[in-house]
């Protein structure tokens, strides 16, 4: 399981996600736990996200190994 800090880092590894979109997501969902639990449809309703990016974000949970590789560098 990722820590909150690691999850935020993983979000920032998603292409086209930056601090503004992360902030929008956190504001929309109210907490990192609720953001983690959101499906692609819910993510896509956040302003500036859209369906393609929402799909990428929904799959970010599965990409913990990528974060582990980044942290190892």
Residue pairs with C-beta under 8 A, 6 or more apart in sequence:
2 10
2 64
2 67
4 32
6 67
6 71
7 32
7 36
8 22
8 32
9 67
9 70
9 71
10 60
10 63
10 64
10 66
10 67
11 17
11 22
11 25
11 57
11 60
12 18
12 19
12 22
13 60
13 63
13 66
13 67
13 70
14 53
14 56
14 57
14 60
15 56
16 53
16 56
17 53
17 57
20 48
21 48
21 49
21 53
24 46
24 47
24 48
24 49
25 35
25 43
25 46
25 49
25 57
26 32
26 35
28 45
28 46
28 47
29 35
29 38
29 42
36 61
38 58
39 58
40 51
40 54
40 55
40 57
40 58
41 54
43 49
43 53
43 54
43 57
43 58
44 50
44 51
44 53
44 54
46 54
49 57
